Amino acid sequence: MSASAAGRDHRPWRSFELAAGVGAIFTSRSGGVSAAPYDTLNLSGAVGDDPDAVVRNRRLLDRGCDRGCHAVTWMAQVHGSAVRQVGAGPVPAAEIDAQFTSVAGVPLGVLVADCAPVLIADAEARIAGAAHAGRAGLAAGVVPELVSAMARAGALASRMHAVIGPMICGACYEVPGQLRDAVAQAAPGSGCVTRSGRPGIDIRAGLEAQLESSGVPSVTSDRRCTAESPELYSYRRDGRTGRFAGVIWLAS
């Protein structure tokens, strides 16, 4: 499914075809088995949900990827900029915030509930990657680090396609003025004013600027705001809640 057709997908997630042979989805909070306040498709095992429910939800997601795909490979996200390459075998959830692969049928997942899931692929080089980019990851440059790591493995930034998933928008993301200024210095273009007239951070604008500076020419966005969209998890809105996912894979 193309990015323009994503809104017509009636499954409990949105599908994007970044390029031929590359699959990408953003899940929602529906279609799973978790009880409130994690209802229902919570994919995180670190937020207090019933572990059995999380396992069942992850199996539902695994079946939602292309036939022949392995189980989704997850990260132990720490709001940093470390990147790893994933091969064919199962790997533990290391403390990283970006990962990439050149192996078909290996889905890469990123968990969020206000931060940005960023999915990137060079279809010609057959390399795909995923990054977790919140305020700290944006400032640390996790997405440029992912682009650079993929390039060292044989991809070209000029051939890459990226999609930035749902996140809290700049109109909703209020922070102290000093924090806004510090992030804007590290990630130009990300400082903003919220709907209420207070200092804010526009993570999406910062990421778009970083991708442009990294030489990625094709960037699509799912512009939903997590804080404003009840079909998505939002930590800022709800506090105790689940996590939805961005997932990317190379088709077999």
BAFI-3210 file (N, C-alpha, C; in Angstrom, 3 decimals, decimal comma, padded with zeros to 6 digits):
// residues 252
n [1|2|3|4|5|6|7|8|9|10|11|12|13|14|15|16|17|18|19|20|21|22|23|24|25|26|27|28|29|30|31|32|33|34|35|36|37|38|39|40|41|42|43|44|45|46|47|48|49|50|51|52|53|54|55|56|57|58|59|60|61|62|63|64|65|66|67|68|69|70|71|72|73|74|75|76|77|78|79|80|81|82|83|84|85|86|87|88|89|90|91|92|93|94|95|96|97|98|99|100|101|102|103|104|105|106|107|108|109|110|111|112|113|114|115|116|117|118|119|120|121|122|123|124|125|126|127|128|129|130|131|132|133|134|135|136|137|138|139|140|141|142|143|144|145|146|147|148|149|150|151|152|153|154|155|156|157|158|159|160|161|162|163|164|165|166|167|168|169|170|171|172|173|174|175|176|177|178|179|180|181|182|183|184|185|186|187|188|189|190|191|192|193|194|195|196|197|198|199|200|201|202|203|204|205|206|207|208|209|210|211|212|213|214|215|216|217|218|219|220|221|222|223|224|225|226|227|228|229|230|231|232|233|234|235|236|237|238|239|240|241|242|243|244|245|246|247|248|249|250|251|252]
n.u [000,836|000,540|001,818|-000,065|-002,394|-002,705|-004,552|-006,853|-006,676|-008,197|-007,459|-006,192|-004,026|-001,869|-000,636|002,327|003,972|007,119|008,915|009,385|009,156|009,522|008,079|005,995|004,542|002,358|001,111|-002,023|-003,973|-005,864|-007,351|-006,128|-005,501|-005,137|-006,119|-007,781|-005,672|-004,384|-005,596|-006,022|-004,086|-001,448|002,050|004,281|006,379|007,153|005,600|003,840|001,740|-000,104|002,069|001,489|-000,542|000,851|002,620|000,774|-000,283|001,976|002,353|000,092|000,801|003,119|001,952|000,767|002,658|004,412|003,836|006,050|007,796|009,929|009,592|009,040|011,870|012,910|013,904|015,673|014,872|016,547|016,589|018,777|021,467|022,569|023,204|022,469|023,294|021,220|021,106|020,299|019,533|017,772|017,934|018,859|017,066|018,802|020,283|019,591|018,671|018,169|018,092|019,128|018,802|019,871|018,658|016,147|012,749|013,041|011,575|011,788|011,245|009,918|008,988|006,530|004,914|004,441|006,881|008,738|008,373|010,604|011,029|013,121|014,390|016,534|015,726|017,030|019,604|018,753|018,390|017,069|015,822|015,054|014,136|013,960|012,838|012,585|012,391|014,992|016,385|016,166|017,713|020,143|020,695|019,828|018,536|020,088|022,384|021,503|021,044|023,687|024,914|023,557|024,448|027,163|026,960|026,344|024,141|022,644|022,153|020,829|019,126|017,362|014,198|011,993|009,712|007,988|006,455|003,349|003,307|003,641|002,517|003,971|002,295|001,171|003,226|004,528|007,247|009,763|011,236|014,089|014,773|013,534|015,081|017,622|017,268|016,532|018,900|020,549|019,099|018,232|015,346|013,472|012,454|009,559|006,326|003,658|000,146|-001,040|000,574|002,995|006,487|007,651|008,378|008,866|009,053|008,754|009,308|011,991|013,097|012,515|014,160|016,661|016,752|016,700|019,156|020,809|020,690|018,539|016,052|013,339|010,665|008,013|005,110|003,132|000,896|-000,542|-001,272|-000,257|-001,241|-003,660|-005,108|-007,314|-007,123|-004,548|-001,781|-000,779|001,562|001,857|-000,756|-002,232|-000,691|-000,345|-000,172|-000,221|001,991|002,356|003,491|006,037|006,933|009,213|010,199|012,088|010,750|010,424]
n.v [-001,187|002,219|005,317|007,328|005,934|004,981|005,754|004,381|001,846|-000,734|-002,412|-002,835|-001,067|001,214|000,961|001,374|001,603|002,058|001,783|-000,319|-003,641|-003,169|-003,228|-001,477|-000,531|001,207|000,573|000,676|001,333|-000,613|-003,890|-005,882|-007,835|-006,856|-005,629|-002,709|-000,210|-000,549|-001,219|-001,959|-003,288|-003,311|-003,321|-003,350|-004,741|-003,497|-001,768|-002,459|-004,079|-007,201|-009,838|-012,098|-011,164|-009,273|-010,923|-012,336|-010,207|-009,404|-011,629|-011,441|-009,155|-010,106|-011,891|-010,080|-008,997|-009,545|-012,732|-015,293|-013,741|-013,359|-013,265|-010,016|-007,961|-006,427|-003,481|-002,453|000,381|003,451|006,176|007,210|007,295|005,072|002,524|-000,591|-003,392|-005,879|-009,343|-012,542|-014,305|-014,752|-012,000|-010,443|-007,861|-005,258|-002,361|000,126|002,587|002,526|000,468|-001,661|-003,658|-005,994|-008,224|-010,126|-010,493|-009,994|-008,311|-005,079|-003,443|-000,558|000,991|003,252|006,088|008,739|009,656|009,638|007,186|006,243|005,168|003,811|003,196|001,892|000,729|-000,279|-000,998|-002,835|-002,452|-001,740|000,287|001,245|003,730|005,109|008,101|010,442|013,485|013,503|011,685|012,995|015,294|014,023|013,023|010,571|009,684|010,777|009,280|006,678|006,830|007,267|004,869|002,964|003,804|003,220|000,516|000,089|001,378|004,274|007,602|009,282|007,612|006,797|006,245|007,611|007,345|009,142|008,458|008,663|011,032|013,097|016,351|019,589|021,621|020,590|019,732|020,829|022,352|023,380|026,635|026,778|024,130|023,777|025,577|024,409|021,945|022,898|024,121|021,898|020,501|022,096|023,968|022,682|024,002|025,581|027,209|026,388|025,512|026,841|028,998|028,650|027,631|025,095|021,873|020,800|017,869|016,516|018,480|018,953|016,417|016,177|018,215|017,161|014,817|015,932|017,341|015,152|014,164|012,690|012,339|011,730|011,938|010,926|011,512|010,339|012,205|012,259|013,317|012,020|012,794|013,905|011,980|009,526|006,865|006,120|005,379|007,558|008,811|011,295|012,224|010,236|009,009|006,236|003,767|001,970|000,952|001,701|000,627|001,107|-000,621|-002,108|-003,885|-005,904|-007,333|-010,827]
n.w [000,000|-000,807|000,617|000,307|000,237|002,723|004,700|004,038|004,902|006,599|008,638|012,051|011,937|010,158|006,891|004,955|001,868|001,420|-000,644|-003,528|-002,488|000,204|003,323|005,667|008,748|011,041|014,108|015,992|018,985|019,024|018,449|019,923|022,953|025,504|028,748|030,159|031,705|029,293|027,016|023,540|022,095|023,247|022,992|024,517|026,992|029,276|030,768|032,736|031,987|031,641|031,165|029,577|027,928|026,438|025,027|023,448|021,971|020,546|018,959|017,343|015,912|014,622|012,828|011,193|009,526|006,386|004,810|005,656|007,078|009,934|013,577|015,017|015,596|018,488|020,422|023,420|024,385|025,078|024,832|023,411|020,991|019,861|017,419|015,852|013,716|012,382|011,938|010,489|012,523|015,730|018,005|021,118|022,956|022,820|024,491|022,749|020,244|017,585|014,663|011,952|008,956|006,423|005,702|004,284|005,353|008,060|010,398|011,843|014,878|016,633|019,631|020,855|022,499|022,309|021,511|018,367|015,846|013,386|010,141|007,674|004,384|001,834|-001,030|-003,262|-002,399|-000,626|002,196|005,343|008,021|011,465|013,842|017,148|018,204|020,397|022,328|023,508|021,850|019,393|019,914|020,346|017,860|016,709|014,357|012,117|012,789|012,278|009,494|008,641|009,517|007,973|005,482|005,643|005,466|002,858|001,737|000,109|000,984|-000,777|-002,100|-000,245|001,347|003,682|006,429|008,806|011,791|013,780|016,477|019,432|018,788|017,959|018,818|021,080|022,727|025,358|027,059|029,483|028,947|028,833|028,261|025,779|024,262|024,426|023,108|020,588|019,821|019,470|017,576|015,012|014,084|015,597|017,816|019,146|019,595|021,699|021,393|023,478|023,763|025,040|025,584|023,336|021,768|018,533|017,409|014,987|012,996|013,583|013,008|010,282|009,297|009,988|008,433|005,881|005,958|006,113|003,608|002,690|000,377|000,140|002,125|004,035|006,059|008,772|010,114|012,462|015,775|018,814|021,326|020,665|019,373|019,940|019,170|019,459|021,658|024,320|026,418|027,627|027,643|029,013|031,001|032,709|030,459|027,268|024,546|021,134|017,837|015,330|012,435|010,170|007,217|004,898|002,069|001,384]
ca.u [000,000|001,289|001,560|-001,290|-003,548|-002,633|-005,751|-007,964|-006,419|-009,183|-006,891|-005,895|-002,788|-001,705|000,447|003,005|004,985|008,122|009,468|009,086|009,814|009,710|006,823|006,073|003,247|002,221|-000,058|-002,833|-004,196|-006,981|-007,124|-005,382|-006,163|-004,821|-007,186|-007,530|-005,602|-003,510|-006,451|-005,969|-002,920|-000,186|003,148|005,425|006,406|007,804|004,709|002,962|000,680|000,006|003,046|000,867|-001,264|001,841|003,070|-000,296|-000,357|003,124|002,094|-000,856|001,572|003,972|001,128|000,364|003,711|004,314|004,028|007,458|008,602|010,202|009,035|009,610|013,042|012,676|015,030|015,479|015,115|017,105|016,614|020,122|021,703|023,285|022,614|023,029|022,873|020,545|021,256|019,201|019,123|017,171|018,879|018,223|016,677|019,909|019,987|019,857|017,474|018,025|018,613|018,894|019,081|019,874|018,113|014,713|011,901|013,389|010,926|012,409|010,193|010,198|007,824|006,361|003,632|004,567|008,087|008,529|008,957|011,099|011,351|013,924|014,851|017,099|015,226|018,008|020,646|018,069|018,705|015,969|016,135|014,019|014,694|013,099|013,331|011,871|013,124|016,407|016,946|016,286|018,887|021,348|020,915|019,710|018,163|021,300|023,275|020,975|021,326|025,126|025,219|023,047|025,332|028,407|026,658|026,134|023,012|022,913|021,131|020,078|018,131|016,540|012,836|011,715|008,386|007,961|005,155|002,629|004,009|003,031|002,821|004,544|001,251|000,815|004,399|005,019|008,420|010,360|011,914|015,501|014,856|013,218|016,217|018,734|016,965|016,562|020,296|021,069|018,292|017,625|014,008|012,560|011,848|008,267|005,396|002,505|-001,176|-001,339|001,511|004,154|007,585|007,380|009,309|008,259|009,971|008,630|010,041|013,410|013,481|012,494|015,369|017,809|016,740|017,126|020,589|021,493|020,618|017,405|015,185|011,935|010,197|006,565|004,744|001,801|000,926|-001,403|-000,691|-000,657|-002,023|-004,965|-005,721|-007,666|-006,795|-003,125|-001,329|-000,047|001,976|001,569|-002,195|-002,846|000,175|-000,232|-000,744|000,571|002,846|002,137|004,763|006,374|007,654|009,648|010,875|012,344|009,959|011,216]
ca.v [000,000|003,455|006,217|008,083|005,060|004,402|006,034|003,502|000,518|-000,961|-003,204|-001,973|-000,310|001,848|000,381|002,234|000,975|003,089|001,514|-001,690|-004,667|-002,731|-003,081|-000,652|-000,306|001,797|-000,023|001,551|000,670|-001,546|-005,168|-006,796|-008,550|-006,264|-004,966|-001,313|000,935|-000,872|-001,751|-003,411|-003,837|-002,872|-004,164|-003,190|-005,543|-002,731|-000,710|-002,998|-004,907|-008,651|-010,328|-013,028|-010,357|-008,681|-011,989|-012,582|-009,053|-009,436|-012,680|-010,864|-008,278|-010,940|-012,429|-008,985|-008,724|-010,405|-014,168|-015,649|-012,923|-013,832|-012,410|-008,672|-007,733|-005,236|-002,851|-001,927|001,777|004,213|007,601|007,548|007,342|003,865|001,799|-001,921|-004,131|-007,130|-010,381|-013,465|-015,033|-013,968|-011,207|-009,870|-006,455|-004,480|-000,968|000,940|003,295|002,371|-000,796|-001,835|-004,999|-006,251|-009,567|-010,144|-011,217|-009,673|-007,042|-004,292|-002,706|000,529|001,225|004,671|006,553|010,192|009,791|009,363|006,034|006,645|003,993|004,255|002,098|002,001|-000,502|-000,797|-001,665|-003,814|-002,151|-001,040|000,597|001,833|004,515|005,670|009,470|011,412|014,735|013,224|011,074|014,054|016,101|013,185|012,728|009,145|009,417|010,881|008,141|005,526|007,051|007,056|003,443|002,287|004,161|002,440|-000,873|-000,003|002,173|005,657|008,504|009,856|006,631|006,388|006,723|007,590|007,729|009,521|008,040|009,530|011,473|014,300|017,463|020,757|022,420|019,937|019,312|021,952|022,089|024,624|027,400|026,406|022,833|024,034|026,228|023,458|020,988|023,620|024,329|020,621|020,082|023,317|023,852|021,955|024,881|026,119|027,704|025,501|026,096|027,714|030,095|028,332|027,003|023,717|021,201|020,156|016,777|016,197|019,482|018,691|015,210|016,485|018,984|016,256|013,938|016,750|017,585|013,883|013,853|011,813|013,215|011,315|011,804|010,920|011,578|010,092|013,426|012,211|013,652|011,003|013,398|014,302|010,867|008,494|005,518|005,902|005,557|008,785|008,889|012,649|012,368|009,230|008,502|004,774|003,387|001,032|001,457|001,192|000,324|001,209|-001,832|-002,103|-005,120|-006,181|-008,486|-011,984]
ca.w [000,000|-000,842|001,739|000,064|000,454|004,061|005,469|003,651|005,448|007,648|009,712|013,201|011,758|008,852|006,105|003,998|001,025|001,212|-001,964|-003,925|-001,698|001,590|004,048|006,870|009,389|012,359|014,757|016,829|020,260|018,898|017,798|020,766|024,045|026,804|029,486|030,517|030,799|028,170|025,958|023,671|021,380|023,841|022,525|025,412|028,206|030,339|031,246|033,761|031,421|031,813|030,194|028,623|026,947|025,538|024,130|022,468|021,075|019,634|017,965|016,388|015,035|013,765|011,736|010,330|008,555|005,210|004,982|005,580|007,979|011,281|014,614|015,037|016,443|019,299|021,094|024,768|024,036|026,205|024,457|022,989|019,547|019,440|016,283|015,609|012,528|012,735|010,938|010,256|013,708|016,813|018,784|022,303|022,867|023,366|024,845|021,562|019,785|016,137|014,153|010,520|008,465|004,981|005,570|003,995|006,278|009,450|010,739|012,898|015,557|017,560|020,481|021,167|023,004|022,111|020,700|016,948|015,166|012,065|009,336|006,526|003,533|000,495|-001,642|-004,219|-001,616|000,218|003,588|005,999|009,407|012,315|014,934|018,193|018,317|021,200|022,522|023,744|020,652|018,399|020,261|020,216|016,453|016,443|012,967|011,295|013,074|011,547|008,072|008,441|009,673|006,780|004,365|005,783|005,091|001,419|001,268|-000,266|001,504|-001,893|-002,544|000,887|001,589|005,116|006,899|010,216|012,286|014,710|017,684|019,980|017,892|018,595|019,456|022,346|023,499|026,145|027,882|029,978|027,912|028,734|027,588|024,366|023,609|024,337|022,041|019,315|019,451|018,986|016,416|014,481|013,527|016,476|018,808|018,698|020,609|021,724|021,185|024,609|023,763|025,875|024,832|022,934|020,864|017,365|017,071|013,554|012,226|013,794|012,274|008,847|009,007|010,071|007,262|004,739|006,086|005,890|002,183|002,363|-000,412|000,144|003,502|004,203|007,473|009,330|010,902|013,641|017,073|019,786|022,408|020,145|018,644|020,922|018,693|019,713|023,041|024,615|027,816|028,117|027,839|029,879|032,065|032,652|029,167|026,489|023,480|019,775|017,186|013,913|012,015|008,775|006,803|003,484|001,658|000,939]
c.u [000,873|000,961|000,255|-002,523|-003,645|-003,912|-006,917|-007,764|-007,328|-008,680|-006,529|-004,513|-002,775|-000,480|001,007|003,940|006,006|008,727|009,153|009,872|010,080|008,340|007,010|004,676|003,422|000,956|-000,860|-003,012|-005,342|-006,552|-006,370|-006,190|-005,913|-006,036|-006,796|-006,529|-004,736|-004,300|-006,153|-004,705|-001,622|000,922|004,389|005,290|006,968|006,914|003,714|001,821|000,935|000,975|002,452|000,107|-000,299|002,359|002,030|-000,415|000,784|002,972|001,101|-000,128|002,455|003,189|000,665|001,418|003,577|004,483|005,505|008,348|008,818|009,449|009,749|010,792|012,880|013,966|014,665|015,842|015,527|017,245|018,031|020,253|022,460|022,485|023,252|022,517|022,332|020,702|020,058|018,687|018,466|018,248|018,163|017,932|017,737|019,491|020,469|018,566|017,342|018,644|018,308|019,282|019,147|019,273|016,606|013,966|012,236|012,753|011,622|011,345|010,720|008,904|007,744|005,000|003,635|005,835|007,774|009,140|009,353|011,582|012,007|014,348|015,520|016,749|016,239|019,132|020,078|018,521|017,567|016,312|014,978|014,692|013,594|013,635|012,349|012,689|014,624|017,068|017,109|017,540|020,178|021,652|020,784|019,356|019,340|022,295|022,813|021,271|022,803|025,498|024,732|023,943|026,645|028,206|026,333|024,948|023,493|021,792|020,245|019,028|017,154|015,152|012,584|010,256|008,487|006,555|004,496|003,466|003,238|003,453|003,371|003,524|000,870|002,011|005,030|006,183|008,906|011,170|013,369|015,689|014,555|014,418|017,389|018,502|017,034|017,985|020,905|020,373|017,570|016,272|013,009|011,914|010,561|007,522|004,151|001,205|-001,548|-000,362|002,749|005,265|007,270|008,470|008,502|009,230|009,943|009,427|011,548|013,895|013,487|013,742|016,602|017,878|017,172|018,627|021,405|021,434|019,515|016,344|013,691|011,488|008,683|006,255|003,324|001,644|-000,026|-000,618|-001,185|-001,540|-003,439|-005,742|-006,039|-007,336|-005,327|-002,823|-000,589|000,277|001,654|000,088|-002,705|-001,990|000,367|-000,939|000,192|001,457|002,404|003,491|004,821|007,210|007,989|010,339|011,111|011,556|010,867|011,235]
c.v [001,239|004,313|006,961|007,250|004,556|004,612|005,131|002,076|000,293|-001,916|-002,273|-001,326|000,286|001,280|001,410|001,378|002,046|002,996|000,066|-002,671|-004,291|-002,532|-002,247|-000,444|000,483|001,224|001,063|000,858|-000,332|-002,838|-006,177|-007,358|-007,921|-005,575|-003,517|-001,234|000,699|-001,307|-001,090|-004,008|-003,245|-003,854|-004,073|-004,068|-004,805|-001,642|-001,208|-003,845|-006,384|-009,204|-011,279|-012,270|-009,731|-009,710|-012,258|-011,428|-009,050|-010,533|-012,209|-009,956|-009,081|-011,481|-011,340|-008,568|-009,707|-011,872|-014,495|-014,804|-013,629|-012,958|-011,061|-008,615|-006,397|-004,706|-002,572|-000,445|002,600|005,699|008,066|007,570|006,115|003,105|000,415|-002,467|-005,480|-008,121|-011,301|-014,132|-014,146|-013,237|-010,636|-008,390|-005,604|-003,045|-000,050|001,663|003,300|001,050|-000,875|-003,241|-005,006|-007,621|-009,501|-010,930|-011,014|-008,328|-006,381|-003,402|-001,612|000,848|002,694|004,925|008,074|010,496|009,407|008,035|006,451|005,403|004,450|003,044|002,611|000,693|-001,111|-001,548|-002,779|-003,680|-001,331|-000,816|001,258|002,562|004,992|007,065|010,327|012,681|014,467|012,620|012,065|014,873|015,326|012,821|011,270|008,858|009,661|009,753|006,895|005,658|006,777|005,581|002,645|002,572|003,390|000,983|-001,018|000,759|003,557|006,534|009,041|008,908|006,267|007,020|006,595|007,919|007,983|009,248|009,041|009,836|012,643|015,491|018,650|021,624|021,879|019,724|020,517|021,524|023,419|025,322|027,026|025,083|023,000|024,612|025,276|022,453|021,671|023,915|023,053|020,173|021,304|023,058|023,212|022,828|025,484|026,719|026,831|026,264|027,075|028,884|029,875|027,694|025,542|023,173|020,519|019,081|016,501|017,189|019,274|017,486|015,449|017,266|018,088|015,323|014,697|016,990|016,324|013,437|012,907|012,645|012,936|011,037|011,958|010,963|011,098|011,167|013,400|012,573|012,637|011,583|013,744|013,153|009,728|007,082|005,172|006,058|006,887|008,821|010,259|012,830|011,480|008,775|007,002|004,274|002,426|001,729|000,864|001,100|000,806|-000,019|-001,728|-003,418|-005,127|-007,429|-009,598|-012,055]
c.w [000,000|000,353|001,537|000,313|001,878|004,841|005,137|004,155|006,650|008,730|010,869|013,128|010,364|008,155|005,128|003,174|000,698|-000,186|-002,287|-003,053|-000,257|002,230|005,295|007,421|010,680|012,973|015,471|018,176|020,196|018,229|018,635|021,907|025,412|027,420|029,773|031,676|029,569|026,934|024,607|023,046|021,928|023,476|023,408|026,641|029,394|030,920|032,288|033,274|031,737|030,759|029,161|027,545|025,952|024,546|023,050|021,476|020,077|018,590|016,919|015,400|014,096|012,571|010,778|009,330|007,392|005,574|004,778|006,457|009,317|012,284|014,594|016,010|017,158|019,885|022,554|024,697|025,265|025,888|024,117|021,484|019,038|018,387|016,206|014,275|012,962|011,596|010,873|011,524|014,748|017,609|019,998|022,106|023,548|023,643|023,725|021,205|018,269|015,723|012,666|010,123|006,953|004,691|005,343|005,057|007,740|009,798|011,925|013,533|016,453|018,306|020,890|021,817|023,096|021,338|019,252|016,537|013,748|011,333|008,036|005,704|002,266|-000,193|-002,598|-003,501|-000,752|001,677|004,168|007,460|010,129|013,467|015,865|018,502|019,101|021,315|022,662|022,512|019,516|018,666|020,081|018,771|016,087|014,984|012,018|011,540|012,337|010,056|007,783|008,538|008,470|005,578|004,443|005,381|003,604|000,873|000,842|000,276|000,386|-002,447|-001,435|000,852|003,087|005,365|008,395|010,729|013,214|015,946|018,274|019,125|018,676|019,291|020,822|023,273|024,195|027,029|028,458|028,884|027,735|028,006|026,109|023,642|023,438|023,214|020,680|018,867|018,882|017,707|015,865|013,832|014,453|017,549|018,284|019,886|020,544|021,465|022,289|024,719|024,610|025,039|024,521|022,035|019,761|016,881|015,575|012,701|012,370|013,021|010,774|008,446|009,041|008,865|006,008|004,780|005,831|004,437|001,792|001,646|-000,279|001,569|003,536|005,693|007,695|010,402|012,101|014,898|018,091|020,884|021,975|019,515|019,598|020,465|018,916|021,197|023,170|026,097|028,396|028,426|028,965|031,052|031,943|031,404|028,453|025,474|022,151|019,067|015,749|013,570|010,539|008,467|005,299|003,107|001,154|-000,580]
res [m|s|a|s|a|a|g|r|d|h|r|p|w|r|s|f|e|l|a|a|g|v|g|a|i|f|t|s|r|s|g|g|v|s|a|a|p|y|d|t|l|n|l|s|g|a|v|g|d|d|p|d|a|v|v|r|n|r|r|l|l|d|r|g|c|d|r|g|c|h|a|v|t|w|m|a|q|v|h|g|s|a|v|r|q|v|g|a|g|p|v|p|a|a|e|i|d|a|q|f|t|s|v|a|g|v|p|l|g|v|l|v|a|d|c|a|p|v|l|i|a|d|a|e|a|r|i|a|g|a|a|h|a|g|r|a|g|l|a|a|g|v|v|p|e|l|v|s|a|m|a|r|a|g|a|l|a|s|r|m|h|a|v|i|g|p|m|i|c|g|a|c|y|e|v|p|g|q|l|r|d|a|v|a|q|a|a|p|g|s|g|c|v|t|r|s|g|r|p|g|i|d|i|r|a|g|l|e|a|q|l|e|s|s|g|v|p|s|v|t|s|d|r|r|c|t|a|e|s|p|e|l|y|s|y|r|r|d|g|r|t|g|r|f|a|g|v|i|w|l|a|s]
***
